[in-house]
Amino acid sequence: MKNLTKEELVETIIKLEAEIEHRQCELEKKQSEFEKQQSDYEKLQKENLRLNENFEKLRRMLFGQSSEKRRFIEDADQLSFMARILNEAEVFAKDAGKEELQEIQIPGHARKPKRTREELLASLPSIEVLLDTDEEDRTCDACGSKIRYLGKEHVRDEIEIIPQRMYMKRYFRANYVCDACHQSENEARIIKSNVPEPVIRHSLASASAIAHVMYQRYVNAMPIARQEKDWCYQGVQVSRATLGNWVLKATKEHLFPLYDRMKEELLKGAVIAADETEIQVLKEKDRLPSAKSKMWIYRSISRKVDKEDPPPIILFEYQPGRSGEYAKNYLKGFKGHLMSDAYQGYNAVPDVTHCYCWSHMRRYWHRALPKNPKGSKAKIGVAFCDKLFELERQWKELPSEQRYIKRNQYAKFFLDAYFRWVESLNALEGSNLGSAVNYALNNKAGLLGYLNDGRVEISNNWIEGNIRKFVIGRKNFIAIDTVAGAKASAVCYSLVLTAQDNGLNAYEYLKYLFQELPKRRRDKDGFILENCLPWSKTLPPECYLNSKSESDDSEQLKIPTM
C-alpha cells in the first residue's frame, strides 16, 4: 500500500465518516421500522387476544354455563400452587393452639338435606277437616252392635286456594239528635259517628286495593297495564291511569314520610352497602326519552348475631345520572364503612372507609378463564378468592368482634400472598387477565378494607340480590313514564324489600300502612310513623310471614260423607 499524502488521507477519512454516517442513518431507519413492526405486532397480538376473548365470551353466553360457582371450574384444591400456599398457612400458624387450627379447617361440601313438607308450609294457616260417619251407619256390620269412637286418622294434606274477589264497601254514618235541646232551645244538636280516614280523599281506592296494586307491581313485577286487564276480567272497569294515580298519590302522601324516617335510621348504622343500576324515564326535563338514568340502592348490613345489630333497611333513590355527588348528598352525615364496587364516584363521599366487593374481584378472574382453565393463572386467582370466601363461611356465625380477630389472624395471610402473586404476574395489557391484574392492584386498599371491621361483609352480594328483584320488574315495564313515577317506584321498592327482609308479608304490611298512616291527617303524633316501621314490634301478627293470628287457629269441620 503506497504512502498517502496528507490531503489524500484527510479525503479518505472524510469519505469514511460520510459512509459511517450513511450506514448509521440506515441502521436507525431499520431500527425505527423494526420498532414500528414490533409495535404493530403487539397491537395485532392484543387485538387477536381481544377478539378471541370476545368470541369465547359470546360462545359462553350462547352455549356455555353462566354460573360462576366453583363446581363448574376444575377443583381449585388440586393446584400445586395453592397446595403450597395452604402448607405455608399451616407453618405460619404453627404457634396457634390446636383448637384454633381446627377452627379454620374447611369442611368438604355437604349437600343440605331437603326440607320437609311441614317446614315448607309452616307459614300457612291450617284447617282440620274431620270426615265423620253418619249416625245411622255407626253400627258393626258383623254383629249389629253400636260402635265406639276410636280416634282420628290423618289421611292427606291439600293446599286450598280462595281466589280474590272484589266488592264495593259502602260506609254509612249513624247520626244522633238531642230531643231535649231541640225542645228547650228550639235547636237541633246532631252528633255524628266517627269515620275512618280514606287513603285518598274523594277516591274509590281502599287500603286493600292500593296494597294489591303495589304488591302486584313491586313484588310480582306485573305492570299496571296488565293489572288493568286483570281487573277488567273480574268485571271492574278501572283504567291504568287511575291505578297509576292511586300509587302515586298514596305514596306521596303516606309513604314518603315513612321513607325519610327509614333513611334517618340507615345513616345511623356503622356499615352501608351501595350500588346502582340503569332505569329509563321517558319524560325527563331537558333529556331525550332514550337517555339512561340511575336507580341507586343503599342498604344496612344486618348479621343477626350481634347484640346491637341494626334492622335490615333497603332504600332506593332515583337520580338522572351516576355522578358521585348523588351518593355524597344522600349519605350526608354518614361516617362508617361504605361497601361498594370499585366505582370511583363513591370516592366523593367524605369521612367513610371504602370496602370493595370481592365478588367483583373474583368475576374478573372468572372472565379471564380460558376454554381449558387447567393450570391457568386466572384459575389461581379464582382459587384465592374461593379460599377467602370459604373462611368467611367458616366464621359466619361468629360475633363481629371475633370475626375481626379471625380475619386478621388468618385471612390476612392469604391476602398478603394473593397480592404478592398478583404483583408477580406479567399479563398482556388489554387482555382479560391484564384487566384482572390491574383491578386488583389499583383497588388494593379497598379490597383490604373488610379487615378493618367484623361487621363489614366480604362481598356486596346482598345488595345485588336486592337489585335483581328490581331488574326483574324493569324487564316487564321496560320504562317509567315520569320522574314522579320513578321516585314513587323507588319508595315502593324500598318498603316492600325492607318488609320482606324483616320477615313481613308485603301485601299485609302495605294494607296495614294504608289503614294506619291516613290517621296522621288528624293526629300528627310521630308515634304513628314509628309504629309503622318494618321492624316495629307493634305491628299486628298478620303482617308477619311465620305468625298466625288467633283467627288462623286450626278448627275442626265436620263434613258428612256423600
C-alpha positions in Angstrom: 0.0 0.0 0.0 1.5 3.2 -1.2 2.0 6.1 1.2 -0.8 8.6 1.2 -0.3 12.3 1.3 -1.9 14.3 4.0 -4.5 15.6 1.6 -5.4 12.2 0.4 -5.6 10.9 4.0 -8.0 13.6 5.0 -10.1 13.0 1.9 -10.2 9.3 2.7 -11.2 9.9 6.4 -14.0 12.3 5.2 -15.3 9.6 2.8 -15.2 7.0 5.6 -17.1 9.3 8.0 -19.7 10.0 5.4 -20.1 6.3 4.8 -20.4 5.6 8.5 -23.0 8.4 8.9 -24.9 7.0 5.9 -24.8 3.5 7.4 -25.8 4.9 10.8 -28.9 6.6 9.2 -29.8 3.4 7.5 -29.4 1.5 10.8 -31.6 4.0 12.6 -34.2 3.8 9.8 -34.2 0.0 10.0 -34.4 0.2 13.8 -37.4 2.6 13.5 -39.0 0.2 11.1 -38.4 -2.7 13.4 -39.8 -0.9 16.4 -42.9 0.1 14.3 -43.3 -3.5 13.2 -42.8 -4.6 16.8 -45.5 -2.2 17.9 -47.8 -3.3 15.2 -47.2 -6.9 16.1 -48.1 -6.2 19.8 -51.2 -4.3 18.7 -52.2 -7.2 16.5 -51.5 -9.6 19.3 -53.7 -7.6 21.7 -56.4 -7.3 19.0 -56.2 -11.0 18.3 -56.4 -11.8 22.1 -59.3 -9.4 22.5 -61.2 -10.9 19.5 -60.6 -14.5 20.9 -61.8 -13.5 24.3 -64.9 -11.8 22.8 -65.5 -14.9 20.8 -65.2 -17.1 23.8 -67.4 -14.7 25.8 -70.1 -14.9 23.1 -69.7 -18.7 22.9 -70.2 -18.9 26.7 -73.3 -16.7 26.5 -74.9 -18.8 23.8 -73.8 -22.3 24.8 -71.8 -22.2 28.0 -72.5 -22.4 31.7 -73.3 -18.9 33.0 -72.9 -19.8 36.7 -69.7 -18.6 38.4 -69.9 -21.3 41.1 -66.8 -23.1 41.9 -68.1 -26.6 41.0 -68.1 -25.5 37.3 -64.4 -24.8 37.4 -61.8 -27.6 37.9 -61.3 -28.3 41.6 -59.0 -25.5 42.8 -57.6 -27.6 45.6 -55.7 -29.7 43.1 -53.5 -26.8 42.1 -50.0 -27.5 43.4 -49.5 -23.7 43.8 -52.5 -23.5 46.2 -51.3 -26.6 48.0 -48.1 -24.8 48.7 -50.0 -21.7 49.9 -52.1 -23.9 52.3 -48.9 -25.6 53.6 -47.4 -22.2 54.2 -50.5 -21.2 56.1 -50.1 -24.2 58.4 -46.5 -23.3 59.0 -47.4 -19.6 59.6 -50.0 -20.6 62.2 -47.8 -23.3 63.9 -47.8 -21.3 67.2 -51.5 -21.3 67.4 -53.3 -23.8 69.6 -54.8 -26.9 68.2 -58.3 -25.6 68.8 -57.6 -22.5 66.8 -56.2 -24.6 63.9 -59.2 -26.8 63.9 -61.5 -23.8 63.7 -60.1 -22.7 60.3 -60.2 -26.1 58.7 -62.6 -26.0 55.7 -65.0 -29.0 55.6 -65.9 -30.7 52.3 -69.1 -29.7 50.6 -72.1 -31.5 52.0 -75.5 -31.3 50.4 -78.2 -29.7 52.5 -81.0 -32.1 53.4 -84.2 -31.4 51.7 -86.8 -29.5 53.8 -89.8 -31.5 54.9 -93.3 -30.6 53.8 -94.1 -29.3 57.3 -91.1 -26.9 57.0 -92.1 -25.7 53.6 -95.7 -25.0 54.6 -95.1 -23.8 58.1 -96.4 -20.3 57.5 -99.7 -21.5 56.1 -102.7 -21.5 58.5 -104.3 -24.9 58.6 -107.9 -26.1 58.9 -108.6 -29.7 60.0 -111.5 -31.4 58.1 -112.9 -34.3 60.1 -114.7 -36.8 57.8 -117.2 -38.4 60.2 -119.6 -41.3 59.7 -123.3 -40.7 59.7 -125.2 -41.5 63.0 -127.2 -44.3 61.4 -124.1 -46.0 60.0 -122.4 -46.3 63.4 -123.2 -50.0 63.8 -121.0 -53.1 63.4 -121.6 -54.9 60.1 -120.8 -58.2 61.7 -123.0 -58.2 64.9 -125.0 -55.0 64.6 -123.7 -53.6 67.9 -123.1 -49.8 68.4 -119.5 -48.8 67.5 -117.4 -46.7 69.8 -115.2 -43.7 68.6 -111.6 -44.8 68.5 -109.8 -41.7 67.2 -109.0 -39.7 64.1 -106.5 -40.8 61.4 -104.5 -38.4 59.2 -105.2 -39.2 55.5 -103.6 -36.4 53.4 -102.9 -32.7 53.1 -104.0 -30.3 50.3 -103.4 -26.7 49.6 -106.6 -24.8 49.1 -106.7 -21.5 47.2 -109.5 -19.0 47.6 -109.4 -16.7 44.5 -109.5 -12.9 45.2 -112.9 -11.3 45.0 -113.8 -7.6 44.7 -116.8 -5.9 46.2 -117.9 -2.4 46.9 -117.7 -1.4 50.6 -120.2 1.5 51.3 -119.8 3.4 54.5 -122.8 4.8 56.3 -122.6 7.0 59.3 -125.1 6.9 62.2 -126.3 10.4 63.2 -128.0 11.2 66.6 -130.0 14.2 67.7 -130.8 15.6 71.1 -134.6 16.0 71.5 -134.2 17.8 74.9 -132.1 20.6 73.4 -134.5 20.7 70.4 -137.5 21.3 72.7 -135.8 23.7 75.2 -133.7 25.7 72.8 -135.5 25.1 69.6 -132.2 24.0 68.1 -131.3 20.5 66.9 -127.9 19.3 68.2 -126.7 16.4 65.9 -123.9 14.0 66.9 -122.3 12.2 64.0 -120.3 8.9 64.3 -116.6 8.9 63.5 -115.5 7.9 60.0 -112.1 6.3 59.3 -109.8 8.5 57.1 -109.6 7.4 53.5 -106.3 6.6 51.9 -107.0 9.1 49.1 -109.8 11.6 49.5 -112.6 11.6 47.0 -111.4 8.2 45.6 -112.7 4.7 45.3 -109.3 3.4 46.4 -109.3 1.4 49.6 -106.3 0.3 51.7 -106.5 -3.3 50.3 -106.9 -2.1 46.7 -103.9 0.1 46.7 -101.9 -2.5 48.6 -102.9 -5.1 46.0 -101.8 -2.9 43.0 -98.5 -2.1 44.7 -97.9 -5.8 45.6 -98.6 -6.9 42.1 -96.3 -4.4 40.6 -93.4 -4.2 43.0 -93.3 -7.8 44.3 -94.8 -9.8 41.4 -93.4 -7.4 38.7 -96.8 -7.1 37.0 -97.1 -3.8 35.1 -100.1 -1.5 35.6 -101.4 -2.2 32.1 -101.6 -6.0 32.8 -103.4 -5.3 36.1 -105.9 -3.1 34.2 -106.8 -6.2 32.1 -106.9 -8.4 35.1 -109.4 -6.1 36.8 -111.4 -6.0 33.6 -111.7 -9.8 33.5 -113.2 -9.6 37.0 -115.8 -7.1 35.9 -114.2 -3.9 37.3 -113.6 -1.2 34.7 -110.7 0.9 36.1 -108.2 2.5 33.8 -104.5 2.1 34.1 -104.2 5.8 34.6 -106.4 5.6 37.6 -104.4 2.7 39.1 -101.2 4.6 38.5 -102.6 7.7 40.2 -103.6 5.6 43.2 -100.0 4.5 43.6 -98.5 8.0 43.1 -100.9 9.8 45.4 -100.8 7.2 48.2 -97.0 7.0 48.0 -96.5 10.8 48.0 -98.8 11.4 51.0 -98.2 8.4 53.2 -95.0 6.5 52.2 -92.6 9.4 51.6 -92.6 10.4 55.3 -92.0 6.8 56.3 -89.2 6.5 53.8 -87.5 9.6 55.2 -87.7 8.1 58.7 -86.1 4.9 57.4 -83.3 6.9 55.9 -82.6 8.5 59.2 -82.2 5.1 60.7 -80.0 3.9 57.9 -77.5 6.7 58.3 -77.1 5.9 62.0 -75.5 2.5 61.1 -71.9 1.6 61.0 -71.9 -0.1 57.6 -73.8 0.8 54.4 -73.7 -1.1 51.2 -74.3 0.8 47.9 -74.8 0.1 44.3 -76.7 1.4 41.3 -78.4 0.2 38.1 -80.0 1.7 35.0 -83.5 2.9 34.6 -85.2 4.6 31.7 -87.6 7.5 32.3 -89.4 8.8 29.2 -90.4 12.3 30.3 -87.4 13.9 31.9 -86.8 17.6 31.6 -84.1 18.5 29.0 -83.4 14.9 28.3 -84.2 12.5 25.5 -86.6 9.6 26.2 -83.8 7.2 25.3 -81.4 8.7 27.9 -80.5 6.3 30.8 -81.0 7.3 34.4 -79.9 5.5 37.5 -81.6 3.9 40.4 -79.3 4.0 43.4 -79.6 1.4 46.2 -78.4 1.6 49.8 -78.8 -1.0 52.5 -77.8 -1.7 56.0 -75.8 -4.8 56.9 -77.8 -6.9 59.4 -75.9 -10.0 60.6 -78.3 -11.1 63.3 -75.5 -12.3 65.5 -74.6 -9.1 67.2 -76.4 -7.6 70.2 -76.8 -4.2 68.7 -77.5 -5.4 65.2 -79.3 -2.8 63.0 -82.6 -3.9 61.3 -82.4 -4.7 57.6 -83.1 -1.4 55.7 -83.1 -1.3 51.8 -83.6 2.1 50.2 -83.8 3.0 46.5 -83.2 6.5 45.2 -83.9 7.7 41.6 -81.3 10.1 40.1 -80.8 11.2 36.5 -77.1 10.2 36.4 -74.2 8.3 38.0 -72.3 11.2 39.5 -70.7 10.6 42.8 -72.4 13.8 44.1 -75.7 11.9 44.3 -74.1 9.4 46.7 -72.4 12.2 48.6 -75.7 14.1 49.1 -77.7 11.0 50.0 -75.1 9.8 52.6 -74.5 13.2 54.1 -73.8 12.7 57.8 -72.8 9.1 57.5 -69.4 8.1 58.9 -68.6 4.5 58.8 -67.7 1.8 56.3 -69.1 2.1 52.8 -69.3 -1.2 50.8 -69.4 -0.9 47.0 -67.8 -2.0 43.8 -64.7 0.0 42.7 -66.7 2.7 41.0 -64.7 5.9 41.6 -67.8 8.0 42.1 -68.1 6.7 45.7 -64.9 8.5 46.5 -66.9 11.7 46.6 -68.5 10.5 49.9 -66.4 12.0 52.7 -65.4 10.6 56.1 -66.0 6.9 55.2 -63.8 3.8 54.9 -64.2 2.3 51.5 -64.6 -1.5 51.4 -64.7 -3.1 47.9 -66.5 -6.3 46.9 -64.5 -9.5 46.5 -67.3 -11.0 44.3 -66.4 -8.3 41.7 -62.7 -9.2 42.0 -63.5 -12.9 41.5 -65.6 -12.1 38.5 -62.6 -10.5 36.8 -60.6 -13.7 37.2 -63.6 -15.8 36.1 -63.8 -13.7 32.9 -60.1 -14.4 32.2 -60.5 -18.2 32.4 -59.5 -19.8 29.1 -61.6 -22.5 27.4 -59.4 -25.1 29.2 -58.7 -23.5 32.6 -56.4 -26.2 33.9 -53.1 -24.6 35.1 -54.1 -21.1 34.0 -53.2 -18.0 36.1 -56.9 -16.9 36.1 -57.8 -20.2 37.8 -55.3 -19.5 40.6 -56.9 -16.1 41.1 -60.3 -17.7 41.4 -58.9 -20.2 43.9 -57.5 -17.4 46.1 -60.9 -15.7 46.1 -62.7 -19.0 46.8 -60.4 -19.6 49.8 -61.3 -16.2 51.3 -65.0 -16.9 50.8 -64.6 -20.4 52.5 -63.0 -18.7 55.5 -65.9 -16.3 55.7 -68.4 -19.1 55.7 -66.5 -20.7 58.5 -66.8 -17.6 60.6 -70.4 -16.7 59.5 -72.0 -17.3 62.9 -69.3 -15.5 64.9 -69.9 -12.1 66.5 -68.3 -9.3 64.7 -65.6 -8.8 67.2 -64.4 -12.4 66.9 -64.7 -12.4 63.1 -62.5 -9.3 63.1 -59.8 -11.2 65.1 -60.1 -14.3 62.8 -59.7 -12.3 59.7 -56.6 -10.5 60.8 -55.2 -13.7 62.2 -55.7 -16.0 59.2 -57.3 -14.3 56.2 -54.7 -11.6 56.2 -52.0 -14.2 55.4 -53.9 -15.3 52.3 -54.4 -11.7 51.3 -50.7 -10.9 51.6 -49.8 -14.0 49.5 -52.5 -13.1 47.0 -51.2 -9.6 46.3 -47.6 -10.8 46.1 -48.7 -13.3 43.5 -50.7 -10.6 41.5 -47.6 -8.3 41.5 -45.5 -11.1 40.1 -47.8 -11.6 37.0 -46.8 -10.3 33.6 -50.1 -10.1 31.9 -50.7 -8.7 28.4 -52.2 -5.2 28.7 -55.7 -5.0 27.4 -56.5 -8.7 28.0 -59.0 -10.1 30.4 -56.1 -11.3 32.6 -54.5 -7.9 32.4 -57.8 -6.3 33.4 -58.0 -8.6 36.5 -54.4 -7.7 37.5 -55.0 -4.0 37.1 -58.2 -4.2 39.0 -56.5 -6.0 41.9 -53.5 -3.6 42.1 -55.5 -0.4 41.6 -58.1 -1.3 44.3 -55.9 -3.0 46.8 -56.7 -0.6 49.7 -60.5 -1.1 49.2 -60.2 -4.8 48.8 -58.4 -5.0 52.2 -61.0 -2.7 53.8 -63.1 -5.5 55.2 -60.3 -6.4 57.5 -60.9 -3.2 59.5 -64.3 -4.2 61.0 -66.0 -7.5 61.5 -69.4 -6.0 60.7 -68.3 -5.5 57.1 -69.1 -8.3 54.6 -66.5 -9.6 52.1 -68.9 -9.0 49.2 -71.8 -6.9 48.1 -73.9 -9.9 47.2 -76.8 -8.9 49.5 -77.5 -5.7 47.7 -77.0 -7.3 44.3 -79.8 -9.7 45.2 -82.0 -6.7 46.0 -81.1 -5.1 42.7 -82.1 -8.3 40.9 -85.6 -8.0 42.1 -85.8 -4.5 40.7 -84.3 -5.6 37.4 -87.0 -8.3 37.0 -89.7 -5.6 37.3 -87.7 -3.3 35.0 -87.7 -6.0 32.3 -91.5 -6.1 32.4 -92.4 -2.5 32.5 -89.3 -1.5 30.4 -89.5 2.2 31.2 -91.1 4.6 33.6 -93.2 7.5 32.2 -92.4 10.4 34.5 -89.8 11.4 37.2 -92.6 11.4 39.8 -93.3 7.8 38.9 -89.6 6.9 39.2 -89.4 8.5 42.7 -92.6 6.7 43.8 -91.2 3.4 42.5 -88.0 3.9 44.4 -90.1 4.4 47.7 -92.3 1.4 47.0 -89.4 -0.9 46.2 -87.8 0.3 49.4 -90.8 -0.5 51.5 -91.6 -3.9 50.1 -88.0 -5.2 50.0 -87.3 -3.9 53.5 -90.5 -5.5 54.7 -89.5 -8.9 53.1 -86.1 -8.8 54.7 -87.7 -8.2 58.1 -89.9 -11.2 57.7 -93.1 -9.4 56.8 -95.9 -10.3 54.4 -95.5 -7.4 51.9 -99.2 -7.3 51.0 -100.5 -7.4 54.6 -97.9 -4.8 55.6 -98.9 -2.4 52.8 -102.5 -2.8 53.7 -101.8 -2.1 57.3 -99.8 1.1 56.4 -102.7 2.5 54.4 -105.0 1.8 57.3 -102.8 3.5 59.8 -100.9 6.3 58.1 -104.0 8.3 57.0 -104.7 8.9 60.7 -101.8 11.4 60.6 -104.1 13.9 58.9 -105.8 14.4 62.2 -103.2 13.2 64.7 -99.7 14.5 63.9 -98.2 12.2 66.6 -94.9 10.8 65.4 -95.6 7.5 67.1 -97.8 6.5 64.2 -94.7 6.6 61.9 -92.6 4.8 64.5 -95.2 2.0 64.9 -95.4 1.6 61.1 -91.7 1.0 60.5 -91.0 -2.5 59.1 -89.0 -3.5 62.2 -91.5 -2.1 64.7 -92.5 -4.5 67.5 -96.1 -3.2 67.5 -97.0 -4.5 64.0 -100.0 -6.8 64.1 -99.4 -10.6 63.8 -101.0 -10.8 60.3 -98.2 -8.7 58.9 -95.6 -11.4 59.6 -95.0 -14.4 57.3 -94.5 -17.0 60.0 -97.0 -15.9 62.6 -100.6 -16.9 62.8 -103.3 -14.7 64.2 -106.0 -16.1 66.5 -108.4 -16.3 63.7 -106.0 -18.7 61.9 -106.0 -21.3 64.6 -106.9 -24.8 63.4 -110.5 -25.7 63.7 -112.4 -28.9 63.1 -115.1 -29.0 60.4 -117.4 -31.9 60.3 -118.3 -32.7 56.7 -120.8 -35.5 56.2 -119.8 -38.2 53.7 -121.7 -38.4 50.5 
